[in-house]
């Protein structure tokens, strides 16, 4: 049976201060909790998530149709993390901090078989994690000496038909998310987690129309259409 995995690495994490890294770690674990809550409340499939070495996230999703939503929650959640204003960094470090603020995290979805018995022992082994992990590894290597990033959302499987559909979809979503402001990312995060616009408005003490406008400007309609396609697709 096909499973989905997500591999994700935080972009330019070394440019963050020790305090920011500590707060970001707490933020990521709170996102994990929100995802678990969403999965449970909506009767979604089981999911395993972990943060490795401070800047690498790995997820195993028993229902592959949940993968895009979880990937975009991680993307919007980390992109919405507020960095502190720092005046004493050199220009090179400042460039990398701007990369973090613009992109937040690279996220790759892998689709394929997984060894579930090993997963129960917190070991991820199988073709899905190999695929998603390879995407992240290749990006980290190819962009190591660069200050520009071309792509941050990836999809891969051993099925060319699936790749031909979802690689372009994630590329388009990548463009949408890279243009989001931090506030827009925050609004999209809570919409992805199933909150209504009124509930989000109450949370941030703003008007529902303000939330709606942020959603429209961020491209929520296109995001929602992509989620419907992915969540109803037959990955067998």
Backbone as CSV, one residue per row, in Angstrom:
resi,resn,N_x,N_y,N_z,CA_x,CA_y,CA_z,C_x,C_y,C_z
1,UNK,0.836,-1.202,0.000,0.000,0.000,0.000,0.874,1.258,0.000
2,UNK,0.519,2.218,-0.844,1.296,3.442,-0.944,1.133,4.308,0.305
3,UNK,2.239,4.875,0.739,2.250,5.843,1.825,2.896,7.126,1.304
4,UNK,2.777,8.178,2.071,3.442,9.437,1.733,4.394,9.816,2.847
5,UNK,5.512,10.392,2.468,6.417,10.962,3.450,6.679,12.415,3.089
6,UNK,7.068,13.166,4.082,7.473,14.554,3.880,8.853,14.722,4.487
7,UNK,9.767,15.249,3.704,11.074,15.668,4.202,11.152,17.173,4.024
8,UNK,11.609,17.864,5.044,11.667,19.321,4.967,12.878,19.834,5.733
9,UNK,13.548,20.822,5.174,14.647,21.428,5.924,14.492,22.933,5.963
10,UNK,14.786,23.495,7.114,14.657,24.927,7.327,15.764,25.642,6.564
11,UNK,15.386,26.642,5.811,16.335,27.371,4.972,17.107,28.393,5.810
12,UNK,18.425,28.380,5.652,19.298,29.371,6.298,19.112,29.410,7.809
13,UNK,18.919,28.249,8.426,18.707,28.215,9.879,19.924,28.731,10.645
14,UNK,21.115,28.606,10.041,22.334,29.060,10.713,22.389,30.584,10.846
15,UNK,21.544,31.292,10.098,21.524,32.751,10.200,20.671,33.237,11.370
16,UNK,19.939,32.329,12.004,19.093,32.695,13.142,19.907,32.674,14.431
17,UNK,19.530,33.508,15.355,20.210,33.545,16.648,19.821,32.324,17.467
18,UNK,20.556,32.068,18.538,20.251,30.938,19.417,18.846,31.065,19.996
19,UNK,18.469,32.268,20.359,17.122,32.495,20.906,16.059,32.224,19.838
20,UNK,16.309,32.696,18.624,15.353,32.456,17.542,15.211,30.966,17.255
21,UNK,16.324,30.240,17.256,16.269,28.802,17.010,15.476,28.085,18.090
22,UNK,15.652,28.509,19.330,14.896,27.897,20.426,13.402,28.163,20.264
23,UNK,13.060,29.401,19.927,11.651,29.746,19.727,11.078,29.048,18.501
24,UNK,11.889,28.917,17.453,11.433,28.236,16.242,11.168,26.761,16.529
25,UNK,12.016,26.124,17.318,11.803,24.726,17.704,10.478,24.573,18.438
26,UNK,10.199,25.471,19.369,8.923,25.444,20.084,7.761,25.649,19.111
27,UNK,7.958,26.561,18.174,6.929,26.864,17.171,6.625,25.639,16.313
28,UNK,7.660,24.929,15.899,7.478,23.741,15.066,6.729,22.655,15.834
29,UNK,7.071,22.453,17.092,6.365,21.449,17.888,4.900,21.838,18.100
30,UNK,4.628,23.129,18.200,3.225,23.556,18.314,2.483,23.304,17.004
31,UNK,3.169,23.446,15.860,2.563,23.117,14.566,2.255,21.620,14.511
32,UNK,3.187,20.796,14.979,2.942,19.344,15.047,1.656,19.050,15.822
33,UNK,1.503,19.718,16.956,0.311,19.494,17.791,-0.957,19.904,17.053
34,UNK,-0.894,21.024,16.344,-2.066,21.482,15.590,-2.404,20.502,14.467
35,UNK,-1.387,19.959,13.813,-1.616,18.972,12.748,-2.268,17.721,13.323
36,UNK,-1.744,17.240,14.445,-2.322,16.051,15.093,-3.775,16.309,15.450
37,UNK,-4.054,17.494,15.972,-5.430,17.851,16.335,-6.326,17.872,15.106
38,UNK,-5.836,18.465,14.008,-6.612,18.515,12.767,-6.894,17.110,12.248
39,UNK,-5.881,16.260,12.251,-6.045,14.893,11.747,-7.099,14.142,12.568
40,UNK,-7.042,14.306,13.880,-7.974,13.600,14.756,-9.389,14.125,14.600
41,UNK,-9.548,15.454,14.598,-10.876,16.063,14.518,-11.557,15.772,13.185
42,UNK,-10.785,15.555,12.133,-11.355,15.342,10.793,-11.249,13.889,10.338
43,UNK,-10.967,13.006,11.308,-10.884,11.564,11.021,-9.942,11.253,9.868
44,UNK,-8.794,11.931,9.861,-7.785,11.691,8.846,-6.903,10.521,9.262
45,UNK,-6.009,10.130,8.385,-5.143,8.992,8.667,-4.079,9.299,9.710
46,UNK,-3.447,8.249,10.188,-2.383,8.374,11.173,-1.196,9.112,10.563
47,UNK,-0.451,9.825,11.413,0.704,10.583,10.942,1.784,10.560,12.012
48,UNK,3.023,10.392,11.599,4.170,10.448,12.503,5.029,11.639,12.072
49,UNK,5.451,12.443,13.037,6.250,13.630,12.733,7.404,13.736,13.710
50,UNK,8.543,14.208,13.204,9.673,14.412,14.098,10.577,15.514,13.561
51,UNK,11.239,16.190,14.486,12.221,17.210,14.158,13.591,16.622,14.451
52,UNK,14.448,16.586,13.439,15.753,15.940,13.548,16.857,16.994,13.447
53,UNK,17.789,16.957,14.375,18.972,17.840,14.347,18.614,19.320,14.266
54,UNK,17.426,19.664,14.709,17.049,21.068,14.809,16.528,21.723,13.551
55,UNK,16.865,21.185,12.365,16.431,21.872,11.144,15.888,20.937,10.065
56,UNK,15.698,19.662,10.388,15.140,18.709,9.429,13.861,18.101,10.000
57,UNK,12.791,18.149,9.210,11.504,17.580,9.605,11.218,16.367,8.738
58,UNK,10.763,15.299,9.360,10.363,14.092,8.640,8.970,13.674,9.099
59,UNK,8.121,13.336,8.149,6.756,12.907,8.444,6.425,11.648,7.647
60,UNK,5.647,10.776,8.264,5.087,9.615,7.583,3.577,9.710,7.674
61,UNK,2.907,9.673,6.523,1.450,9.764,6.478,0.889,8.452,5.961
62,UNK,0.052,7.824,6.765,-0.525,6.548,6.376,-1.540,6.739,5.258
63,UNK,-2.194,7.902,5.205,-3.088,8.238,4.096,-2.367,9.231,3.193
64,UNK,-1.938,8.814,2.001,-1.151,9.712,1.137,-1.906,10.965,0.713
65,UNK,-3.233,10.921,0.714,-4.016,12.077,0.294,-3.911,13.259,1.258
66,UNK,-3.396,13.016,2.472,-3.236,14.092,3.451,-1.943,14.878,3.256
67,UNK,-1.057,14.397,2.398,0.313,14.909,2.377,0.422,16.376,1.958
68,UNK,-0.337,16.797,0.961,-0.184,18.174,0.491,-0.613,19.167,1.559
69,UNK,-1.722,18.902,2.222,-2.175,19.821,3.273,-1.118,19.930,4.375
70,UNK,-0.591,18.796,4.809,0.424,18.816,5.875,1.673,19.562,5.398
71,UNK,2.081,19.325,4.156,3.252,20.015,3.614,3.051,21.525,3.604
72,UNK,1.851,21.970,3.225,1.583,23.406,3.160,1.403,24.009,4.545
73,UNK,0.931,23.214,5.499,0.869,23.684,6.890,2.284,23.946,7.404
74,UNK,3.191,23.017,7.131,4.582,23.221,7.540,5.161,24.454,6.850
75,UNK,4.879,24.599,5.568,5.402,25.725,4.793,4.897,27.054,5.354
76,UNK,3.597,27.182,5.503,3.026,28.442,5.985,3.351,28.669,7.455
77,UNK,3.402,27.579,8.231,3.679,27.720,9.652,5.073,28.251,9.918
78,UNK,6.063,27.733,9.215,7.439,28.180,9.432,7.673,29.546,8.788
79,UNK,7.038,29.783,7.642,7.183,31.090,6.986,6.560,32.206,7.829
80,UNK,5.588,31.857,8.659,4.929,32.869,9.489,5.680,33.141,10.791
81,UNK,6.771,32.401,11.032,7.538,32.604,12.261,8.169,33.994,12.259
82,UNK,7.971,34.775,13.325,8.507,36.141,13.350,9.974,36.183,13.785
83,UNK,10.835,36.650,12.911,12.236,36.831,13.283,12.386,38.137,14.066
84,UNK,13.459,38.211,14.826,13.722,39.417,15.598,14.501,40.424,14.755
85,UNK,14.334,41.690,15.053,15.081,42.719,14.332,16.499,42.795,14.894
86,UNK,17.468,42.539,14.034,18.863,42.543,14.446,19.640,43.501,13.554
87,UNK,20.453,44.359,14.173,21.157,45.396,13.411,22.637,45.098,13.209
88,UNK,23.173,44.103,13.901,24.622,43.910,13.908,25.116,42.763,13.029
89,UNK,24.259,42.161,12.220,24.707,41.086,11.343,25.428,41.669,10.131
90,UNK,26.380,40.895,9.576,27.039,41.339,8.359,26.104,41.136,7.170
91,UNK,26.501,41.670,6.025,25.629,41.661,4.852,25.310,40.244,4.389
92,UNK,26.294,39.335,4.449,26.075,37.957,4.001,25.037,37.263,4.873
93,UNK,25.182,37.411,6.182,24.216,36.795,7.101,22.841,37.394,6.907
94,UNK,22.795,38.696,6.674,21.521,39.372,6.466,20.817,38.838,5.226
95,UNK,21.582,38.522,4.178,20.990,37.950,2.960,20.340,36.603,3.272
96,UNK,21.025,35.807,4.080,20.484,34.494,4.416,19.254,34.614,5.313
97,UNK,19.244,35.583,6.185,18.052,35.811,7.011,16.861,36.184,6.128
98,UNK,17.111,36.946,5.105,16.033,37.316,4.182,15.526,36.084,3.419
99,UNK,16.423,35.138,3.119,15.992,33.895,2.488,15.055,33.127,3.408
100,UNK,15.398,33.077,4.696,14.521,32.399,5.648,13.162,33.088,5.698
101,UNK,13.155,34.399,5.753,11.902,35.138,5.843,11.051,34.983,4.583
102,UNK,11.705,34.840,3.428,10.968,34.706,2.166,10.442,33.295,1.958
103,UNK,11.267,32.277,2.262,10.910,30.902,1.918,10.637,30.009,3.131
104,UNK,11.310,30.248,4.218,11.070,29.477,5.436,11.646,28.075,5.427
105,UNK,11.138,27.255,4.528,11.487,25.836,4.553,11.318,25.226,3.166
106,UNK,12.191,24.272,2.825,11.991,23.430,1.648,11.173,22.227,2.084
107,UNK,10.210,21.830,1.262,9.355,20.693,1.614,9.211,19.778,0.404
108,UNK,9.478,18.493,0.605,9.335,17.511,-0.470,8.395,16.403,-0.043
109,UNK,7.464,16.054,-0.916,6.548,14.928,-0.700,7.049,13.740,-1.506
110,UNK,7.200,12.611,-0.844,7.552,11.373,-1.528,6.406,10.386,-1.433
111,UNK,6.137,9.673,-2.515,5.028,8.719,-2.557,5.578,7.337,-2.886
112,UNK,5.220,6.331,-2.068,5.695,4.981,-2.338,5.488,4.064,-1.151
113,UNK,6.097,2.906,-1.192,5.972,1.935,-0.107,6.856,2.328,1.066
114,UNK,6.438,1.893,2.294,7.224,2.131,3.502,7.165,0.891,4.391
115,UNK,8.216,0.681,5.160,8.262,-0.424,6.113,7.568,0.041,7.395
116,UNK,6.318,-0.373,7.579,5.520,0.102,8.702,6.008,-0.475,10.025
117,UNK,6.507,-1.704,10.017,7.025,-2.292,11.258,8.191,-1.471,11.798
118,UNK,9.070,-1.029,10.915,10.178,-0.182,11.349,9.689,1.199,11.776
119,UNK,8.640,1.687,11.117,8.077,2.987,11.483,7.566,2.973,12.913
120,UNK,7.042,1.827,13.347,6.577,1.694,14.729,7.728,1.803,15.724
121,UNK,8.961,1.611,15.232,10.161,1.742,16.074,10.860,3.081,15.817
122,UNK,10.124,4.001,15.173,10.633,5.345,14.864,11.785,5.322,13.858
123,UNK,11.749,4.329,12.957,12.722,4.240,11.875,11.973,4.355,10.553
124,UNK,12.313,5.340,9.759,11.644,5.527,8.468,12.498,4.926,7.368
125,UNK,11.972,3.872,6.741,12.691,3.198,5.672,11.707,2.787,4.590
126,UNK,12.047,3.103,3.340,11.186,2.747,2.219,11.380,3.713,1.075
127,UNK,10.705,3.450,-0.037,10.942,4.255,-1.232,10.411,5.677,-1.084
128,UNK,9.338,5.858,-0.316,8.775,7.209,-0.172,9.756,8.150,0.516
129,UNK,10.342,7.729,1.636,11.273,8.602,2.358,12.584,8.759,1.583
130,UNK,12.945,7.742,0.798,14.131,7.864,-0.053,13.925,8.967,-1.088
131,UNK,12.721,9.006,-1.671,12.414,10.008,-2.692,12.371,11.407,-2.099
132,UNK,11.606,11.591,-1.022,11.483,12.932,-0.435,12.816,13.399,0.133
133,UNK,13.557,12.468,0.769,14.853,12.830,1.320,15.856,13.219,0.259
134,UNK,15.792,12.546,-0.889,16.721,12.852,-1.981,16.490,14.262,-2.523
135,UNK,15.232,14.648,-2.671,14.943,16.002,-3.143,15.579,17.045,-2.231
136,UNK,15.409,16.862,-0.926,15.948,17.836,0.027,17.466,17.810,0.023
137,UNK,18.044,16.622,-0.009,19.501,16.495,-0.010,20.114,17.170,-1.233
138,UNK,19.505,16.972,-2.392,20.025,17.567,-3.625,19.938,19.089,-3.585
139,UNK,18.862,19.610,-3.022,18.708,21.059,-2.944,19.699,21.668,-1.978
140,UNK,19.914,21.017,-0.857,20.864,21.534,0.127,22.271,21.574,-0.454
141,UNK,22.612,20.560,-1.251,23.951,20.506,-1.848,24.101,21.544,-2.944
142,UNK,23.097,21.591,-3.837,23.234,22.472,-4.995,23.179,23.936,-4.620
143,UNK,22.505,24.265,-3.513,22.351,25.669,-3.139,23.272,26.089,-1.998
144,UNK,24.202,25.206,-1.632,25.028,25.460,-0.454,25.799,26.770,-0.549
145,UNK,26.320,27.077,-1.718,27.140,28.266,-1.859,26.376,29.421,-2.521
146,UNK,25.079,29.284,-2.646,24.322,30.312,-3.344,23.480,31.130,-2.380
147,UNK,23.073,32.297,-2.841,22.191,33.139,-2.059,20.837,33.244,-2.759
148,UNK,20.608,32.418,-3.774,19.333,32.374,-4.478,18.748,30.967,-4.370
149,UNK,17.440,30.904,-4.355,16.749,29.625,-4.261,15.711,29.564,-5.372
150,UNK,15.728,28.478,-6.143,14.810,28.356,-7.277,13.489,27.714,-6.880
151,UNK,13.536,26.627,-6.112,12.320,25.898,-5.759,12.372,25.465,-4.300
152,UNK,11.191,25.391,-3.691,11.132,24.935,-2.295,10.012,23.924,-2.046
153,UNK,9.213,23.613,-3.054,8.157,22.603,-2.915,8.337,21.543,-3.992
154,UNK,8.350,20.271,-3.573,8.656,19.181,-4.507,7.704,18.003,-4.294
155,UNK,7.457,17.291,-5.389,6.678,16.044,-5.339,7.420,14.993,-6.151
156,UNK,7.482,13.773,-5.625,8.129,12.707,-6.371,7.544,11.345,-6.055
157,UNK,7.447,10.511,-7.068,7.031,9.118,-6.913,7.675,8.329,-8.046
158,UNK,7.469,7.026,-8.056,7.954,6.199,-9.158,6.910,6.070,-10.266
159,UNK,5.897,6.915,-10.202,4.812,6.904,-11.172,4.882,8.181,-12.002
160,UNK,5.221,8.081,-13.265,5.381,9.259,-14.121,4.084,10.039,-14.279
161,UNK,2.953,9.326,-14.312,1.664,10.001,-14.453,1.419,10.940,-13.270
162,UNK,1.675,10.440,-12.058,1.514,11.272,-10.860,2.489,12.449,-10.886
163,UNK,3.722,12.185,-11.269,4.726,13.255,-11.320,4.344,14.341,-12.311
164,UNK,3.809,13.930,-13.470,3.432,14.898,-14.498,2.284,15.798,-14.048
165,UNK,1.473,15.315,-13.123,0.367,16.116,-12.599,0.831,17.009,-11.459
166,UNK,1.514,16.425,-10.475,1.741,17.146,-9.225,3.048,17.918,-9.146
167,UNK,4.033,17.586,-9.952,5.237,18.424,-9.948,4.925,19.845,-10.433
168,UNK,4.145,20.025,-11.509,3.771,21.394,-11.901,2.868,22.077,-10.870
169,UNK,1.964,21.306,-10.241,1.070,21.884,-9.227,1.881,22.452,-8.072
170,UNK,2.857,21.689,-7.584,3.669,22.170,-6.469,4.574,23.323,-6.886
171,UNK,4.983,23.329,-8.136,5.787,24.450,-8.633,4.970,25.745,-8.620
172,UNK,3.713,25.660,-9.014,2.841,26.832,-8.983,2.551,27.270,-7.549
173,UNK,2.318,26.301,-6.665,2.102,26.631,-5.257,3.345,27.282,-4.659
174,UNK,4.503,26.828,-5.099,5.764,27.397,-4.643,5.808,28.902,-4.927
175,UNK,5.402,29.283,-6.129,5.372,30.693,-6.500,4.416,31.475,-5.623
176,UNK,3.243,30.887,-5.362,2.245,31.548,-4.516,2.786,31.776,-3.112
177,UNK,3.390,30.746,-2.525,3.851,30.854,-1.142,5.061,31.777,-1.009
178,UNK,5.909,31.817,-2.026,7.100,32.676,-1.932,6.723,34.157,-1.951
179,UNK,5.550,34.477,-2.468,5.108,35.871,-2.540,4.289,36.297,-1.323
180,UNK,3.950,35.363,-0.465,3.141,35.689,0.711,3.926,36.521,1.715
181,UNK,3.235,37.453,2.347,3.803,38.149,3.496,3.706,37.235,4.719
182,UNK,4.376,37.615,5.788,4.307,36.814,7.012,2.870,36.762,7.524
183,UNK,2.167,37.881,7.494,0.773,37.915,7.974,-0.121,37.035,7.104
184,UNK,0.048,37.092,5.801,-0.737,36.235,4.912,-0.450,34.766,5.197
185,UNK,0.813,34.436,5.425,1.193,33.055,5.739,0.502,32.580,7.008
186,UNK,0.407,33.480,7.971,-0.240,33.144,9.237,-1.719,32.853,9.036
187,UNK,-2.375,33.670,8.233,-3.800,33.459,7.938,-3.992,32.138,7.195
188,UNK,-3.156,31.873,6.194,-3.263,30.645,5.417,-3.010,29.426,6.299
189,UNK,-2.072,29.538,7.231,-1.809,28.439,8.164,-3.085,28.006,8.864
190,UNK,-3.809,28.959,9.426,-5.004,28.598,10.197,-6.151,28.143,9.300
191,UNK,-6.201,28.648,8.074,-7.204,28.143,7.137,-6.897,26.696,6.761
192,UNK,-5.625,26.383,6.566,-5.224,25.004,6.263,-5.547,24.063,7.419
193,UNK,-5.534,24.615,8.629,-5.846,23.819,9.818,-7.352,23.716,10.068
194,UNK,-8.138,24.244,9.137,-9.582,24.053,9.198,-10.363,25.122,9.930
195,UNK,-9.723,26.204,10.330,-10.419,27.264,11.053,-11.205,28.138,10.080
196,UNK,-12.382,28.570,10.487,-13.183,29.475,9.663,-12.573,30.880,9.701
197,UNK,-12.955,31.701,8.737,-12.434,33.059,8.714,-12.864,33.833,9.947
198,UNK,-14.073,33.584,10.439,-14.523,34.280,11.639,-13.723,33.847,12.864
199,UNK,-13.418,32.540,12.950,-12.609,32.047,14.077,-11.201,32.647,14.029
200,UNK,-10.645,32.781,12.832,-9.315,33.383,12.681,-9.377,34.866,13.046
201,UNK,-10.444,35.530,12.619,-10.621,36.944,12.955,-10.689,37.135,14.468
202,UNK,-11.425,36.251,15.140,-11.519,36.337,16.601,-10.159,36.092,17.250
203,UNK,-9.405,35.175,16.701,-8.093,34.825,17.256,-7.137,36.020,17.209
204,UNK,-7.158,36.747,16.093,-6.225,37.855,15.917,-6.856,39.223,16.187
205,UNK,-8.119,39.200,16.605,-8.839,40.435,16.952,-8.863,41.424,15.776
206,UNK,-9.228,40.877,14.629,-9.413,41.698,13.435,-10.780,41.366,12.852
207,UNK,-11.171,42.054,11.792,-12.461,41.795,11.171,-12.388,40.575,10.259
208,UNK,-13.535,39.960,10.055,-13.600,38.818,9.134,-13.262,39.249,7.716
209,UNK,-13.631,40.467,7.351,-13.331,40.967,6.004,-11.821,41.138,5.809
210,UNK,-11.109,41.490,6.886,-9.653,41.609,6.806,-9.014,40.252,6.553
211,UNK,-9.509,39.221,7.251,-9.016,37.856,7.041,-9.303,37.409,5.617
212,UNK,-10.496,37.710,5.143,-10.887,37.337,3.787,-9.998,38.011,2.743
213,UNK,-9.666,39.273,2.964,-8.824,39.999,2.020,-7.406,39.439,2.008
214,UNK,-6.872,39.131,3.197,-5.543,38.505,3.272,-5.547,37.166,2.523
215,UNK,-6.627,36.400,2.687,-6.734,35.101,2.026,-6.737,35.245,0.513
216,UNK,-7.528,36.175,0.026,-7.597,36.405,-1.419,-6.246,36.843,-1.974
217,UNK,-5.604,37.784,-1.282,-4.318,38.297,-1.752,-3.238,37.224,-1.736
218,UNK,-3.379,36.265,-0.825,-2.388,35.187,-0.708,-2.609,34.078,-1.728
219,UNK,-3.774,34.078,-2.390,-4.051,33.052,-3.393,-4.756,31.831,-2.847
220,UNK,-5.622,32.021,-1.829,-6.276,30.893,-1.183,-7.114,30.055,-2.143
221,UNK,-7.784,30.675,-3.097,-8.633,29.928,-4.029,-7.827,28.875,-4.784
222,UNK,-6.645,29.252,-5.279,-5.795,28.302,-5.995,-5.266,27.217,-5.065
223,UNK,-4.916,27.602,-3.841,-4.436,26.624,-2.855,-5.523,25.599,-2.571
224,UNK,-6.729,26.069,-2.384,-7.854,25.178,-2.075,-8.131,24.216,-3.223
225,UNK,-8.051,24.710,-4.458,-8.271,23.840,-5.613,-7.205,22.749,-5.695
226,UNK,-5.972,23.096,-5.403,-4.887,22.100,-5.405,-5.110,21.059,-4.319
227,UNK,-5.583,21.493,-3.163,-5.853,20.567,-2.056,-6.962,19.580,-2.415
228,UNK,-8.000,20.059,-3.086,-9.095,19.176,-3.501,-8.580,18.131,-4.481
229,UNK,-7.792,18.552,-5.454,-7.230,17.614,-6.434,-6.392,16.554,-5.734
230,UNK,-5.500,16.977,-4.836,-4.590,16.035,-4.178,-5.338,15.107,-3.226
231,UNK,-6.310,15.649,-2.494,-6.993,14.855,-1.479,-7.958,13.822,-2.067
232,UNK,-8.320,13.975,-3.339,-9.244,13.040,-3.977,-8.565,12.156,-5.028
233,UNK,-7.261,12.328,-5.177,-6.521,11.584,-6.207,-6.303,10.145,-5.768
234,UNK,-6.350,9.217,-6.731,-6.100,7.794,-6.447,-4.606,7.510,-6.612
235,UNK,-3.893,7.395,-5.485,-2.439,7.180,-5.514,-2.056,5.707,-5.546
236,UNK,-2.997,4.817,-5.749,-2.665,3.388,-5.785,-1.790,3.052,-7.001
